Amino acid sequence: MDKERLSLLALHFIPGIGDYLVRQLISYTGSAEKVFQLPKGKLLKIPGVGPKTVEAVRNGKPFERAEKELRKAEKEEVNLLFYTDKAYPSRLKQVPDAPSVIYTKGNMNLEADKIVAIVGTRQATAYGKERVDELVNSLIPHQALIISGLAYGIDIHAHKAALACGLPTVAVMGSGMDIIYPAAHKETARKMLATGGLLTENPFGTKPDAHNFPQRNRIIAGLCDALVVVEAAVKGGALITAEIANSYNRDVFAYPGSVGVTYSEGCNNLIKTNRAHLLTSVKDIEYIMNWSPAQSAKKKKPALATEGLDENEKLVVNQLLKKNPDSIDELSWKTNLPVSILASVLLNLEFKGIVKSLPGKQYQLLAG
């Protein structure tokens, strides 16, 4: 087994550790493998690390569980994508609370040119289902990837509509990859694997407990370009997803509904309070997103000249081309450069007039 990948996964099995602390540890040490080699005294100097975390790092149990998890993933044909991997989805990587590891199964392209998330109530009405069918069918010329949460109601209807239209579709789950929830949707999930698939941040065996779903919703919001709320009551998971998408600067759309109808109230409120664009047809999405059916690829930014830069400087510049500005901690995590080395690299780039420092340990690319 690859020792670095094993170490990355082992970090996730340390009790009480979260995605932020995983990044913090790697940022301070330079790699996941080095975290487990660091003396106790130095570990305790890392912000957020206490005696219990140190004990868990040093007792070997996280490695035992990580080894079992990797064997299970191989057996089940599940791929693990770590935040440090080049294949980790770029849209998701840009959100502040992105999961540091995701499990994927199927044949999905998470770098598709256009990704639309469709969410809504579990109590979908005939009106809601008609809107989903109409929208997904209208997205065929765009060859959009459809994302949802596999739940009853609008979610599963979106997945089924995508399959019927020949569009790829991915379900983001609130359980482990080996627990399809609800079980009634196993057959649809199986069909999705050919041109889409399943995605989760949860280890094998994780049950679909209620607290997992708000966490799941942030992944749906982070992966998409546009989030569409079809039907929603005043409170519920779809509105949580919309709020998260707004915080990520994603475009949110909502279908209006009749006044006084329970599952239109949430959508109407989103529109009324300017937290969602009014959606009546795919033309509204095309207008707001500046999408053309004939558009086959995103316009790429002109490349920044990197002649004369060393490998570490190129790493930092390339990362800032993806997210500009970015913090030193995030840059350390994304480039796999220790903060001590990164600080020197950033200083050199400042002297060369390529980067400037901002308040709050943020750094901005001046060109490109």
Residue, then its C-alpha position, 0 to 999 in steps of 0.5 A: m500500500d502507498k504509505e502516504r495515502l494510507s497515512l492520509l486515510a488514517l488521519h480521518f480515523i483519529p477520534g475527534i479530528g475534522d477536515y480542518l485539523v487534517r489540513q492543519l496537520i499536513s500544512y504544519t508537517g508537509s505530509a500525512e506520513k510525517v504527522f505520524q513520525l512527529p515527536k509528541g512535543k512538536l505535535l502538541k505545538i500545532p494549533g488544535v492538537g491536544p493530548k488525546t489527539v496525540e495519543a490517537v496519532r501514536n497508538g497505531k489504531p488509525f492505521e489498522r482501520a485505514e488498511k481495512e478501509l482501503r482493502k474494502a474499497e479495492k474489493e468494492e471497486v470504490n475510488l478514494l480521492f484525497y484533497t491533495d490528489k490532482a483528480y479531486p474535483s476542482r469546484l469542490k476544492q475551492v469551498p472552505d469546508a471541502p471534505s478532505v477525502i471523498y469516496t466515489k463509485g462509477n464512471m463519473n466526470l466531476e470536471a464536466d463543463k456544466i454541473v446542475a444540482i437539482v434538489g427539493t422536497r421528499q413529498a414531490t407533487a405532480y407539478g414538481k415532477e413535471r418541472v424536473d422532467e422539463l428541466v432535465n430534458s432541456l439540459i440535454p443540449h448542454q450535456a450537463l451533469i445532474i447531481s442530487g441526493l438520492a432521497y425520495g421525491i425530487d432527488i430520485h426523480a431528478h436522477k431517473a429523469a437524467l437516466a431517461c434523457g441519457l445525461p450523466t447523474v451523480a448521487v451524493m449520499g449521507s451514508g457509507m458507500d456500502i449502505i444505499y439509502p433509501a434501499a428502494h433506490k438501489e436499482t436506480a443507483r446501480k443504473m447510474l454507475a455506467t455514466g455517473g455514480l455515487l459519492t460520499e465522504n463517509p467511511f464504509g458502514t456509516k449509517p444514514d443518520a440525520h446529522n450526516f445529511p446537512q454535511r452531505n448537502r454542502i458537497i452537493a452545493g460545492l460540486c455544482d455550477a447552478l443549484v435548482v430548488v424545485e419544491a420546498a417547504v418553509k424548512g428542510g434540507a433543500l433550503i439548507t442546500a440553497e443557503i450553503a450554495n449562496s455562501y459558496n457564491r453558486d447561482v441558486f434558482a427556484y421554481p415559483g409555486s402557487v401561494g398557500v401551497t406548502y411545498s411552494e412556500g420555500c421556493n417562493n421565499l427564496i425568490k422573494t428574499n433574492r436568495a434565488h433567481l426566478l426559474t420558469s424555463v432553462k432559458d433563465i439558467e442560460y441567461i444568468m449563467n451565460w450558457s449557450p447550447a453550442q458551448s462545448a467547453k469553458k473559456k480558459k484563462p490565458a496561461l501565466a508565463t512561468e519561465g524562470l520560476d522554480e518548481n515550488e514557485k510554479l506550484v504556488v502560481n498554478q494554485l493561485l490561478k485556480k483560487n485567487p486570493d487564497s490563504i497561506d494555510e490553504l496554499s500549504w495544504k493544496t501544494n503540499l508545501p510546509v508553511s515554513i517553505l511556503a512563506s519563503v516561496l511567497l516572499n520570492l514571488e512578491f519580490k518578482g512582482i507576481v504575488k502580493s500579500l493581503p490582510g489575514k495571511q491571504y495572497q493574491l496573484l497579480a497577473g494571469 
